[in-house]
Amino acid sequence: MAKKKEIRRIGVLSSGGDTPGMNAAIRAIVMVAEENGIETYGIRGGFRGMINGDIVHLDPSVVRTIAHKGGTILKTSRCPEFVEKEGQERAVQMAQAYDLDGVVTIGGDGTMRGAAALCALNIPTITLPGTIDNDLSYTDYTIGFDTAVSGVINEIIKIRDTMVSHDRIGVVEVMGNRCGDIALHAGLAGSMDYIILPEMEYDIDVMCAELKKKALKGHPTSMIVVAEGAAHGNEMAKYINSRTGLDTKSVVLGYTQRGGSPTARDRILAARLGQHAVRLLTSGVSNRAVGVRGDVVVDMDIMEALEKPKVFNRELYDLACTLVRQ
């Protein structure tokens, strides 16, 4: 029986879009590894940094107080070179040159595919879900999602104040190309009148008729949140104005949703997932995507996690509609 390889050094990288909580995950990985006598090396700039050898030692003193910071101290990028076999082989050579016995990646579905590629080339790898969109189906929540939703709600409060002051319709566009979870959760928590999602069909002309009827009954202000994958906020606002004659303004929140200090929930989630990733590597386990189901940290085969279909929470959507249509 082959002896389990001792883990002495691991690498950690963040890849794809940045998300609040990445630093909290990095902190947990370094600190848990240190407790187990393992050195951690930061790979700067994602897979591009791995290809270029931009790799530095992460002392616990460097990461001890970074959990509250947004973004990622390791920087991040999208790396088309890593999609090619040549780029992957170069990254493996760098990992071997730095004597890395394993790697933890933090990011979305593209990062997960990169992690699977490293595993296929015999670099033990564990991946954590870092994306504000919450579009990875194998986990209930991704790192950064809660912070993004909380940030959107804070902006909704401000936008509603000025819309009410001017008797306007407000259209707020949020991120979410294939998955409308940010719009759904922020729409419910922020008491939005309409929630437009890529998962649900909608009739804008019916909505316009309802908005006009509300205005005639003395309720000129309504708030609409739209996920970018369902419609463009600016175009929707112009259409509503042209169909109803009601003063309608749009706000595209954009990259403000990715920044800021992570919520306590995201910091705790990131810490728990980071701890689990190190424990898997020290147990000789690789090729796993770590996530959370209910309040339990889970892991599964990376490709199985990627292939798992996303289930839309129709019950939550129906509740949101019930609460604002009465």
PyMOL commands that set and color helices and strands:
alter all, ss='L'
color gray80, all
select helices_A, chain A and resi 22-35+47-52+60-63+80-83+85-97+109-120+145-165+181-189+204-216+233-244+254-257+264-282+302-307+314-325
alter helices_A, ss='H'
color red, helices_A
select strands_A, chain A and resi 9-14+39-43+55-57+102-107+125-129+169-174+194-196+223-227+248-252+288-293+296-301
alter strands_A, ss='S'
color yellow, strands_A
deselect
rebuild
show_as cartoon
